[in-house]
Protein backbone atom coordinates (compact mmCIF):
# COMPACT_ATOMS: atom_id res chain seq x y z
CA UNK A 1 0.00 0.00 0.00
CA UNK A 2 1.37 3.40 -0.97
CA UNK A 3 1.57 6.09 1.67
CA UNK A 4 -0.90 8.93 1.17
CA UNK A 5 0.67 12.35 0.58
CA UNK A 6 -1.03 15.71 0.85
CA UNK A 7 -0.16 19.07 -0.69
CA UNK A 8 -0.36 22.27 1.27
CA UNK A 9 0.49 25.74 0.05
CA UNK A 10 3.21 27.61 1.93
CA UNK A 11 3.29 31.40 1.71
CA UNK A 12 6.45 33.04 3.06
CA UNK A 13 6.31 36.74 3.65
CA UNK A 14 8.90 39.25 4.85
CA UNK A 15 7.75 42.81 4.34
CA UNK A 16 6.60 43.18 0.73
CA UNK A 17 8.52 40.09 -0.42
CA UNK A 18 6.27 37.07 -0.88
CA UNK A 19 7.13 33.54 -1.99
CA UNK A 20 4.65 30.70 -2.57
CA UNK A 21 5.44 27.00 -2.95
CA UNK A 22 3.88 23.59 -2.37
CA UNK A 23 4.84 21.36 0.55
CA UNK A 24 4.06 17.65 0.56
CA UNK A 25 3.08 16.32 3.99
CA UNK A 26 2.54 12.68 5.03
CA UNK A 27 -0.65 13.41 7.00
CA UNK A 28 -2.96 16.30 7.73
CA UNK A 29 -2.59 16.15 11.54
CA UNK A 30 0.80 17.61 12.52
CA UNK A 31 2.44 19.51 15.33
CA UNK A 32 3.88 22.92 14.57
CA UNK A 33 7.36 21.40 15.11
CA UNK A 34 6.64 18.69 12.50
CA UNK A 35 5.38 21.31 10.05
CA UNK A 36 8.57 23.36 10.49
CA UNK A 37 10.68 20.21 10.13
CA UNK A 38 8.99 19.23 6.86
CA UNK A 39 9.29 22.76 5.46
CA UNK A 40 12.96 23.14 6.37
CA UNK A 41 13.81 19.68 5.01
CA UNK A 42 12.15 20.50 1.67
CA UNK A 43 13.91 23.88 1.46
CA UNK A 44 17.28 22.35 2.31
CA UNK A 45 16.80 19.59 -0.28
CA UNK A 46 15.90 22.20 -2.90
CA UNK A 47 18.98 24.31 -2.09
CA UNK A 48 21.21 21.25 -2.29
CA UNK A 49 19.70 20.23 -5.64
CA UNK A 50 20.19 23.73 -7.05
CA UNK A 51 23.74 23.84 -5.66
CA UNK A 52 24.60 20.59 -7.42
CA UNK A 53 23.10 21.88 -10.66
CA UNK A 54 24.67 25.35 -10.54
CA UNK A 55 28.04 24.24 -9.19
CA UNK A 56 28.65 22.67 -12.59
CA UNK A 57 28.90 26.26 -13.86
CA UNK A 58 31.97 26.89 -11.68
CA UNK A 59 35.49 25.57 -12.09
CA UNK A 60 35.81 23.06 -9.22
CA UNK A 61 39.55 23.66 -8.85
CA UNK A 62 39.24 27.41 -8.26
CA UNK A 63 35.51 27.82 -7.52
CA UNK A 64 35.46 30.60 -10.10
CA UNK A 65 32.62 31.01 -12.57
CA UNK A 66 32.85 29.58 -16.02
CA UNK A 67 32.54 32.25 -18.74
CA UNK A 68 28.98 33.47 -19.05
CA UNK A 69 27.96 32.40 -15.55
CA UNK A 70 29.07 35.48 -13.59
CA UNK A 71 25.52 36.39 -12.59
CA UNK A 72 25.11 33.02 -10.86
CA UNK A 73 28.45 32.92 -9.05
CA UNK A 74 27.27 34.70 -5.89
CA UNK A 75 24.31 32.29 -5.67
CA UNK A 76 26.68 29.30 -6.08
CA UNK A 77 29.00 30.67 -3.38
CA UNK A 78 26.10 31.15 -0.96
CA UNK A 79 24.78 27.64 -1.61
CA UNK A 80 28.30 26.20 -1.19
CA UNK A 81 28.47 27.86 2.23
CA UNK A 82 25.13 26.31 3.22
CA UNK A 83 26.12 22.90 1.84
CA UNK A 84 29.47 22.79 3.59
CA UNK A 85 28.60 24.26 7.00
CA UNK A 86 25.22 22.87 7.98
CA UNK A 87 22.81 20.03 7.72
CA UNK A 88 19.05 20.15 7.53
CA UNK A 89 18.52 18.92 11.09
CA UNK A 90 20.59 21.83 12.46
CA UNK A 91 18.50 24.18 10.35
CA UNK A 92 15.31 22.67 11.82
CA UNK A 93 16.55 23.42 15.33
CA UNK A 94 17.37 27.01 14.33
CA UNK A 95 13.93 27.46 12.75
CA UNK A 96 12.16 26.01 15.81
CA UNK A 97 14.16 28.30 18.11
CA UNK A 98 13.29 31.30 15.91
CA UNK A 99 9.57 30.41 16.06
CA UNK A 100 9.72 30.05 19.85
CA UNK A 101 11.56 33.40 20.12
CA UNK A 102 8.86 35.12 18.07
CA UNK A 103 11.02 35.86 15.02
CA UNK A 104 8.18 34.73 12.76
CA UNK A 105 4.58 33.65 13.06
CA UNK A 106 2.71 30.85 11.35
CA UNK A 107 -0.91 31.26 10.30
CA UNK A 108 -2.72 28.07 9.28
CA UNK A 109 -6.25 28.24 7.91
CA UNK A 110 -6.75 31.71 9.33
CA UNK A 111 -5.47 30.96 12.85
CA UNK A 112 -2.12 31.98 14.33
CA UNK A 113 -0.23 29.01 15.75
CA UNK A 114 1.04 29.83 19.23
CA UNK A 115 3.11 26.93 20.58
CA UNK A 116 5.63 24.71 18.86
CA UNK A 117 4.10 21.50 20.22
CA UNK A 118 0.49 22.42 19.38
CA UNK A 119 -1.24 20.00 17.04
CA UNK A 120 -2.96 21.30 13.95
CA UNK A 121 -5.38 19.57 11.61
CA UNK A 122 -5.01 20.76 8.04
CA UNK A 123 -7.24 20.42 5.03
CA UNK A 124 -5.94 19.19 1.68
CA UNK A 125 -4.53 22.21 -0.21
CA UNK A 126 -4.56 24.33 2.97
CA UNK A 127 -2.69 27.63 2.89
CA UNK A 128 -0.12 28.18 5.62
CA UNK A 129 1.62 31.53 6.00
CA UNK A 130 5.07 31.95 7.50
CA UNK A 131 5.49 35.64 8.25
CA UNK A 132 8.89 36.93 9.33
CA UNK A 133 8.57 39.72 11.85
CA UNK A 134 10.81 42.70 11.25
CA UNK A 135 11.60 44.81 14.32
CA UNK A 136 10.80 48.50 14.11
CA UNK A 137 13.67 50.94 14.53
CA UNK A 138 13.94 51.81 18.21
CA UNK A 139 11.19 49.35 19.17
GROMACS elastic network, one bead per residue, 0.5 to 0.9 nm:
[ bonds ]
;  ai    aj funct       b0    kb
    3    26     6  0.74600   500
    4    25     6  0.88587   500
    4    26     6  0.63890   500
    4    27     6  0.73526   500
    5    24     6  0.62885   500
    5    25     6  0.57626   500
    5    27     6  0.66372   500
    5    28     6  0.89385   500
    6    23     6  0.81518   500
    6    24     6  0.54544   500
    6    25     6  0.52072   500
    6    26     6  0.62733   500
    6    27     6  0.65740   500
    6    28     6  0.71638   500
    6   123     6  0.88392   500
    6   124     6  0.60729   500
    6   125     6  0.74507   500
    7    22     6  0.62931   500
    7    23     6  0.56412   500
    7    25     6  0.63218   500
    7    26     6  0.89857   500
    7   124     6  0.62451   500
    7   125     6  0.53968   500
    7   126     6  0.77715   500
    8    21     6  0.85877   500
    8    22     6  0.57424   500
    8    23     6  0.53280   500
    8    24     6  0.64348   500
    8    25     6  0.73891   500
    8   122     6  0.83479   500
    8   123     6  0.80564   500
    8   124     6  0.63899   500
    8   127     6  0.60659   500
    8   128     6  0.73435   500
    9    20     6  0.69878   500
    9    21     6  0.59174   500
    9    23     6  0.61907   500
    9    24     6  0.88574   500
    9   125     6  0.61409   500
    9   126     6  0.60010   500
    9   128     6  0.61126   500
    9   129     6  0.83855   500
   10    19     6  0.81190   500
   10    20     6  0.56473   500
   10    21     6  0.53917   500
   10    22     6  0.59261   500
   10    23     6  0.66054   500
   10    39     6  0.85407   500
   10   126     6  0.84991   500
   10   127     6  0.59763   500
   10   128     6  0.50027   500
   10   129     6  0.58778   500
   10   130     6  0.73012   500
   11    18     6  0.69167   500
   11    19     6  0.57508   500
   11    21     6  0.67511   500
   11    22     6  0.88306   500
   11   127     6  0.71607   500
   11   128     6  0.61002   500
   11   130     6  0.60847   500
   11   131     6  0.81070   500
   12    17     6  0.81350   500
   12    18     6  0.56445   500
   12    19     6  0.51196   500
   12    20     6  0.63554   500
   12    21     6  0.85716   500
   12   128     6  0.85589   500
   12   129     6  0.58542   500
   12   131     6  0.58911   500
   12   132     6  0.77753   500
   13    16     6  0.70739   500
   13    17     6  0.57181   500
   13    19     6  0.65365   500
   13    20     6  0.88279   500
   13   129     6  0.73916   500
   13   130     6  0.62734   500
   13   132     6  0.62392   500
   14    17     6  0.53558   500
   14    18     6  0.66743   500
   14   130     6  0.86643   500
   14   131     6  0.60200   500
   14   132     6  0.50392   500
   14   133     6  0.70233   500
   14   134     6  0.75174   500
   15    18     6  0.78985   500
   15   131     6  0.84767   500
   15   132     6  0.77911   500
   15   133     6  0.81628   500
   15   134     6  0.75567   500
   22   125     6  0.87876   500
   23    38     6  0.78472   500
   23    39     6  0.67765   500
   23    42     6  0.74437   500
   24    38     6  0.81510   500
   24    39     6  0.88050   500
   24    42     6  0.86478   500
   25    28     6  0.71000   500
   25    30     6  0.89204   500
   25    35     6  0.81758   500
   25    38     6  0.71848   500
   26    29     6  0.89819   500
   27    30     6  0.70871   500
   27   122     6  0.86154   500
   28   120     6  0.79776   500
   28   121     6  0.56215   500
   28   123     6  0.65221   500
   28   124     6  0.73372   500
   29   119     6  0.68456   500
   29   120     6  0.56948   500
   29   122     6  0.62764   500
   30    33     6  0.80057   500
   30    34     6  0.59390   500
   30    35     6  0.63902   500
   30   118     6  0.83788   500
   30   119     6  0.55048   500
   30   120     6  0.54584   500
   30   121     6  0.65470   500
   30   122     6  0.79885   500
   31    34     6  0.51301   500
   31    35     6  0.63120   500
   31    36     6  0.87065   500
   31   116     6  0.70455   500
   31   117     6  0.55321   500
   31   118     6  0.53480   500
   31   120     6  0.58493   500
   31   121     6  0.86561   500
   32    35     6  0.50287   500
   32    36     6  0.62251   500
   32    37     6  0.85572   500
   32    96     6  0.89295   500
   32   106     6  0.86397   500
   32   113     6  0.74428   500
   32   114     6  0.88072   500
   32   115     6  0.72682   500
   32   117     6  0.58312   500
   32   118     6  0.59064   500
   32   119     6  0.63929   500
   32   120     6  0.70552   500
   33    36     6  0.51551   500
   33    37     6  0.60988   500
   33    38     6  0.86881   500
   33    92     6  0.86968   500
   33    96     6  0.66970   500
   33   115     6  0.88603   500
   33   116     6  0.52876   500
   33   117     6  0.60641   500
   33   118     6  0.81510   500
   33   119     6  0.89225   500
   34    38     6  0.61432   500
   34    39     6  0.85532   500
   34   116     6  0.88071   500
   34   117     6  0.85939   500
   35    38     6  0.52497   500
   35    39     6  0.61941   500
   35    40     6  0.86235   500
   36    39     6  0.51156   500
   36    40     6  0.60350   500
   36    41     6  0.84357   500
   36    92     6  0.69055   500
   36    95     6  0.71177   500
   36    96     6  0.69457   500
   36   116     6  0.89674   500
   37    40     6  0.52884   500
   37    41     6  0.60302   500
   37    42     6  0.85962   500
   37    88     6  0.87703   500
   37    89     6  0.80047   500
   37    91     6  0.87734   500
   37    92     6  0.55027   500
   37    93     6  0.84705   500
   37    95     6  0.83641   500
   37    96     6  0.82510   500
   38    41     6  0.51753   500
   38    42     6  0.62037   500
   38    43     6  0.86523   500
   38    92     6  0.87341   500
   39    42     6  0.52647   500
   39    43     6  0.62115   500
   39    44     6  0.86014   500
   39    92     6  0.87508   500
   40    43     6  0.50493   500
   40    44     6  0.59774   500
   40    45     6  0.84493   500
   40    88     6  0.68774   500
   40    89     6  0.84239   500
   40    91     6  0.68953   500
   40    92     6  0.59499   500
   40    95     6  0.77674   500
   41    44     6  0.51450   500
   41    45     6  0.60704   500
   41    46     6  0.85592   500
   41    88     6  0.58390   500
   41    89     6  0.77325   500
   41    91     6  0.84177   500
   41    92     6  0.75888   500
   42    45     6  0.51180   500
   42    46     6  0.61511   500
   42    47     6  0.86765   500
   43    46     6  0.50822   500
   43    47     6  0.62086   500
   43    48     6  0.86293   500
   43    88     6  0.87808   500
   44    47     6  0.51097   500
   44    48     6  0.61548   500
   44    49     6  0.85763   500
   44    82     6  0.88434   500
   44    83     6  0.88696   500
   44    87     6  0.80799   500
   44    88     6  0.59303   500
   44    91     6  0.83353   500
   45    48     6  0.51303   500
   45    49     6  0.61341   500
   45    50     6  0.86284   500
   45    88     6  0.81392   500
   46    49     6  0.50878   500
   46    50     6  0.61574   500
   46    51     6  0.84697   500
   47    50     6  0.51301   500
   47    51     6  0.59674   500
   47    52     6  0.85926   500
   47    79     6  0.67087   500
   47    82     6  0.83720   500
   47    83     6  0.82736   500
   48    52     6  0.61766   500
   48    53     6  0.85973   500
   48    79     6  0.73528   500
   48    80     6  0.87139   500
   48    82     6  0.84470   500
   48    83     6  0.66211   500
   49    52     6  0.52222   500
   49    53     6  0.62791   500
   49    54     6  0.86568   500
   50    54     6  0.59089   500
   50    55     6  0.81549   500
   50    76     6  0.86077   500
   50    79     6  0.81187   500
   51    54     6  0.51891   500
   51    55     6  0.55794   500
   51    56     6  0.85734   500
   51    75     6  0.84712   500
   51    76     6  0.62180   500
   51    77     6  0.89151   500
   51    79     6  0.56523   500
   51    80     6  0.68075   500
   51    83     6  0.79222   500
   52    55     6  0.53184   500
   52    56     6  0.68882   500
   53    56     6  0.59300   500
   53    57     6  0.79486   500
   54    57     6  0.54558   500
   54    58     6  0.75458   500
   54    72     6  0.76871   500
   54    73     6  0.85898   500
   54    75     6  0.84825   500
   54    76     6  0.62853   500
   55    58     6  0.53557   500
   55    59     6  0.81001   500
   55    60     6  0.78589   500
   55    63     6  0.84577   500
   55    65     6  0.88449   500
   55    73     6  0.86987   500
   55    76     6  0.61013   500
   55    77     6  0.87205   500
   55    79     6  0.89276   500
   55    80     6  0.82431   500
   56    59     6  0.74493   500
   56    60     6  0.79296   500
   56    66     6  0.87895   500
   57    60     6  0.89178   500
   57    64     6  0.87142   500
   57    65     6  0.61645   500
   57    66     6  0.55933   500
   57    67     6  0.85393   500
   57    68     6  0.88808   500
   57    69     6  0.64316   500
   57    72     6  0.83104   500
   57    73     6  0.82313   500
   57    76     6  0.86474   500
   58    61     6  0.87116   500
   58    62     6  0.80469   500
   58    63     6  0.55491   500
   58    64     6  0.53339   500
   58    66     6  0.51844   500
   58    67     6  0.88851   500
   58    69     6  0.78352   500
   58    73     6  0.74701   500
   58    76     6  0.80793   500
   59    62     6  0.56600   500
   59    63     6  0.50933   500
   59    64     6  0.54085   500
   59    65     6  0.61687   500
   59    66     6  0.62067   500
   60    63     6  0.50612   500
   60    64     6  0.75988   500
   61    64     6  0.81549   500
   62    65     6  0.86818   500
   63    73     6  0.88510   500
   63    77     6  0.82271   500
   64    70     6  0.87627   500
   64    73     6  0.74571   500
   65    68     6  0.78290   500
   65    69     6  0.56985   500
   65    70     6  0.57980   500
   65    71     6  0.88986   500
   65    72     6  0.79555   500
   65    73     6  0.57830   500
   65    76     6  0.89630   500
   66    69     6  0.56621   500
   66    70     6  0.74215   500
   66    73     6  0.89030   500
   67    70     6  0.70005   500
   68    71     6  0.78855   500
   69    72     6  0.55266   500
   69    73     6  0.65446   500
   70    73     6  0.52515   500
   70    74     6  0.79516   500
   71    74     6  0.71324   500
   71    75     6  0.81366   500
   72    75     6  0.53034   500
   72    76     6  0.62585   500
   72    77     6  0.87519   500
   73    76     6  0.50078   500
   73    77     6  0.61255   500
   73    78     6  0.86045   500
   74    77     6  0.50536   500
   74    78     6  0.61812   500
   74    79     6  0.86209   500
   75    78     6  0.51584   500
   75    79     6  0.61903   500
   75    80     6  0.85410   500
   76    79     6  0.51301   500
   76    80     6  0.60068   500
   76    81     6  0.86170   500
   77    80     6  0.50203   500
   77    81     6  0.62931   500
   77    82     6  0.87996   500
   78    81     6  0.51637   500
   78    82     6  0.64683   500
   78    83     6  0.87168   500
   79    82     6  0.50181   500
   79    83     6  0.60143   500
   79    84     6  0.85185   500
   80    84     6  0.59903   500
   80    85     6  0.84202   500
   81    84     6  0.53406   500
   81    85     6  0.59740   500
   81    86     6  0.82781   500
   82    85     6  0.55195   500
   82    86     6  0.58749   500
   82    87     6  0.80745   500
   83    86     6  0.62113   500
   83    87     6  0.73397   500
   84    87     6  0.83183   500
   86    89     6  0.83795   500
   86    90     6  0.65281   500
   86    91     6  0.72466   500
   87    90     6  0.55330   500
   87    91     6  0.65381   500
   87    92     6  0.89444   500
   88    92     6  0.62263   500
   88    93     6  0.88240   500
   89    93     6  0.64946   500
   89    94     6  0.87913   500
   90    93     6  0.52047   500
   90    94     6  0.63756   500
   90    95     6  0.87258   500
   91    94     6  0.50104   500
   91    95     6  0.61143   500
   91    96     6  0.85628   500
   92    95     6  0.50744   500
   92    96     6  0.60840   500
   92    97     6  0.85225   500
   93    96     6  0.51163   500
   93    97     6  0.61018   500
   93    98     6  0.85453   500
   94    97     6  0.51248   500
   94    98     6  0.61287   500
   94    99     6  0.86847   500
   95    98     6  0.50129   500
   95    99     6  0.62206   500
   95   100     6  0.86554   500
   96    99     6  0.51140   500
   96   100     6  0.62159   500
   96   101     6  0.85744   500
   96   116     6  0.73283   500
   97   100     6  0.50833   500
   97   101     6  0.60689   500
   97   102     6  0.86386   500
   97   103     6  0.87548   500
   98   101     6  0.50181   500
   98   102     6  0.62372   500
   98   103     6  0.51758   500
   98   104     6  0.69167   500
   99   102     6  0.51612   500
   99   103     6  0.57329   500
   99   104     6  0.56137   500
   99   105     6  0.66602   500
   99   106     6  0.83380   500
   99   115     6  0.86155   500
   99   116     6  0.74805   500
  100   103     6  0.76707   500
  100   104     6  0.86386   500
  100   114     6  0.87039   500
  100   115     6  0.73399   500
  100   116     6  0.68032   500
  101   104     6  0.82137   500
  102   105     6  0.67411   500
  102   132     6  0.89260   500
  102   133     6  0.77412   500
  103   131     6  0.87386   500
  103   132     6  0.61705   500
  103   133     6  0.55590   500
  103   134     6  0.78111   500
  103   135     6  0.89974   500
  104   130     6  0.67152   500
  104   131     6  0.53239   500
  104   133     6  0.50879   500
  104   134     6  0.85257   500
  105   112     6  0.70235   500
  105   113     6  0.71982   500
  105   114     6  0.80677   500
  105   129     6  0.79430   500
  105   130     6  0.58376   500
  105   131     6  0.52848   500
  105   132     6  0.65785   500
  105   133     6  0.73681   500
  106   111     6  0.83170   500
  106   112     6  0.57818   500
  106   113     6  0.55951   500
  106   114     6  0.81132   500
  106   128     6  0.69244   500
  106   129     6  0.54999   500
  106   131     6  0.63459   500
  106   132     6  0.89035   500
  107   110     6  0.59377   500
  107   111     6  0.52381   500
  107   113     6  0.59262   500
  107   127     6  0.84379   500
  107   128     6  0.56562   500
  107   130     6  0.66324   500
  107   131     6  0.80220   500
  108   111     6  0.53596   500
  108   112     6  0.64102   500
  108   113     6  0.69963   500
  108   120     6  0.82324   500
  108   122     6  0.77599   500
  108   126     6  0.75665   500
  108   127     6  0.63976   500
  108   129     6  0.64439   500
  108   130     6  0.88742   500
  109   112     6  0.85019   500
  109   122     6  0.75763   500
  109   123     6  0.83902   500
  109   126     6  0.65224   500
  109   127     6  0.61803   500
  109   128     6  0.65492   500
  109   129     6  0.87455   500
  110   127     6  0.86387   500
  110   128     6  0.83805   500
  113   116     6  0.79089   500
  113   118     6  0.75647   500
  113   120     6  0.83800   500
  114   117     6  0.89333   500
  114   118     6  0.74407   500
  115   118     6  0.53632   500
  115   119     6  0.89209   500
  116   119     6  0.85248   500
  122   125     6  0.83870   500
  122   126     6  0.62161   500
  122   127     6  0.88870   500
  123   126     6  0.51699   500
  123   127     6  0.87911   500
  135   138     6  0.83397   500
  135   139     6  0.66520   500
  136   139     6  0.51474   500
